[in-house]
Amino acid sequence: MARRPTVADIARIADLSVATVDRVLNGRLPVRRETAQRVFSAAEQIGYHGSGLIRRRLEQNLPHYRLGFLLQRPDQLFYQDVATALQTG
């Protein structure tokens, strides 16, 4: 049976210390985005079970925007198509 990938395996592949990988995994102390991305790539590469957690940590620092659209002519087919496309994503 193959062994499960460890934090040390991620550190070796990402060419980082185990402490840095631990900081990314547990959200301790600030880590540069590029470093976190290296950890995520290494985790994905070896099939680390916590790669989803790393992805969420990367995404949580991204800004979230909410947009509003004012469609001036809802009776025209073009604007109806735009409204449909916006609603369905």
C-alpha positions in Angstrom: 0.0 0.0 0.0 1.3 3.4 -0.9 1.9 5.9 1.9 0.0 9.0 2.2 1.8 12.3 1.2 2.9 14.4 4.1 3.7 18.0 4.8 7.4 17.1 4.5 6.8 15.8 1.0 5.1 19.1 0.0 8.0 21.1 1.5 10.5 19.0 -0.5 8.7 19.4 -3.8 8.0 23.1 -3.3 11.6 23.7 -2.1 10.3 25.3 1.1 10.7 24.5 4.8 8.2 22.4 6.6 7.4 25.4 8.8 6.5 27.5 5.8 4.2 24.8 4.5 2.6 24.6 7.9 2.0 28.3 8.0 0.2 28.1 4.6 -1.9 25.1 5.8 -2.9 26.5 9.1 -3.1 30.2 8.2 -0.4 31.2 10.6 1.6 34.4 10.0 1.5 36.1 6.7 2.9 34.2 3.7 3.4 35.7 0.3 0.8 34.7 -2.3 3.5 33.2 -4.6 4.7 31.0 -1.7 1.2 29.8 -1.0 0.8 29.1 -4.7 3.9 27.0 -4.7 2.6 25.0 -1.7 -0.7 24.5 -3.5 0.9 23.4 -6.7 3.2 20.9 -4.9 0.2 19.5 -2.9 -1.8 19.1 -6.1 1.1 17.4 -7.8 1.5 14.7 -5.2 -2.2 14.3 -4.4 -2.1 15.7 -0.8 -5.4 15.2 0.9 -5.5 18.9 2.2 -5.0 20.6 -1.2 -8.6 21.8 -1.1 -7.8 23.6 2.2 -4.8 25.3 0.6 -7.0 26.4 -2.4 -9.6 27.9 0.0 -6.8 29.8 1.9 -5.6 31.2 -1.4 -9.2 32.2 -2.5 -10.1 33.8 0.9 -7.6 36.6 0.3 -9.1 37.5 -3.0 -11.3 40.5 -3.2 -15.0 39.9 -3.8 -17.0 42.3 -5.9 -20.7 42.7 -6.4 -21.9 44.3 -9.6 -25.2 45.8 -10.6 -26.5 46.4 -14.1 -29.1 48.8 -15.2 -30.7 47.7 -18.4 -32.4 50.8 -19.9 -34.6 49.1 -22.4 -36.1 45.8 -21.0 -38.5 45.6 -23.9 -35.8 45.2 -26.5 -34.6 41.6 -27.3 -30.9 42.5 -26.9 -31.4 43.7 -23.3 -33.5 40.7 -22.5 -30.7 38.4 -23.8 -28.2 40.3 -21.7 -30.4 40.0 -18.6 -30.8 36.3 -19.2 -27.0 35.8 -19.6 -26.3 37.8 -16.4 -28.8 35.7 -14.4 -27.6 32.4 -15.6 -23.9 33.3 -15.1 
